[in-house]
Amino acid sequence: MGIAAMIALALAMGQAAPAAPADPAGAHEGIEGLYVANIMETATALELGADGRFQWVFSIGALDLSGSGRWRREGDDAVILTSDP
């Protein structure tokens, strides 16, 4: 998915939309979904997939950033993101 499409989706959703857990070990259970934050001319979104993949976008003015990779849960409060090379 392109950055413009992710930002448009983030703006349209406006909140997290948890997905059904697909991880048999439960390492990803309960926190998958789309997390969005929008303030004035800033838009950002983080999508945590049930398959352990993530996509992230950030846009402010003429600056657009994005990233993707793998994520894992560490304990009850931490999510570790590892970006693709």
C-alpha positions in Angstrom: 0.0 0.0 0.0 1.4 3.4 -0.9 2.0 6.2 1.6 -0.8 8.4 0.2 -3.2 5.5 0.5 -2.1 4.7 4.1 -2.5 8.4 5.1 -6.0 8.5 3.4 -7.0 5.3 5.2 -5.6 6.7 8.5 -7.6 9.9 8.1 -10.8 8.0 7.2 -10.5 5.6 10.1 -9.7 8.0 12.9 -9.2 5.2 15.5 -7.8 1.8 16.1 -9.7 -1.1 14.4 -8.5 -4.4 16.1 -8.3 -7.4 13.9 -9.1 -11.0 14.9 -6.1 -12.8 16.5 -4.3 -15.2 14.1 -1.3 -16.0 16.3 -1.6 -19.4 17.9 1.0 -18.6 20.5 -0.9 -15.5 21.6 2.2 -13.2 21.2 0.2 -10.7 19.1 -3.3 -11.3 20.7 -5.4 -8.2 21.4 -3.2 -5.4 20.1 -3.4 -5.9 16.3 -5.1 -3.1 14.4 -4.8 0.4 13.0 -3.7 3.2 15.4 -4.1 6.7 14.1 -3.2 10.2 15.4 -4.1 13.4 13.6 -3.4 16.9 14.8 -3.9 19.9 12.6 -1.8 19.3 9.4 -0.1 16.1 10.9 -1.2 12.6 10.1 0.3 9.4 11.4 -0.8 5.8 11.4 0.6 2.5 12.7 -0.9 -0.8 11.5 0.0 -3.9 13.5 -0.9 -7.0 11.6 -1.9 -10.3 13.1 0.9 -11.9 11.1 3.5 -10.0 13.0 4.1 -7.3 10.3 3.7 -3.6 10.7 3.4 -0.5 8.5 3.9 3.0 9.7 3.3 6.4 8.0 3.8 10.0 9.1 3.0 13.1 7.2 3.4 16.8 8.1 3.3 19.5 5.5 5.6 18.4 2.6 7.3 15.7 4.6 6.1 12.1 4.2 7.8 9.2 6.0 7.0 5.5 6.1 8.4 2.3 7.4 7.5 -1.4 7.6 8.9 -4.5 9.2 8.1 -7.0 11.9 6.7 -6.4 15.4 6.5 -8.5 18.6 5.1 -8.0 22.0 7.5 -8.0 25.0 5.8 -8.4 28.3 2.4 -6.7 28.8 3.4 -3.1 28.0 6.1 -3.1 25.2 5.8 -3.6 21.5 9.2 -4.0 19.7 9.3 -2.9 16.0 12.1 -4.1 13.8 12.3 -2.4 10.4 13.0 -4.1 7.1 16.4 -3.4 5.7 
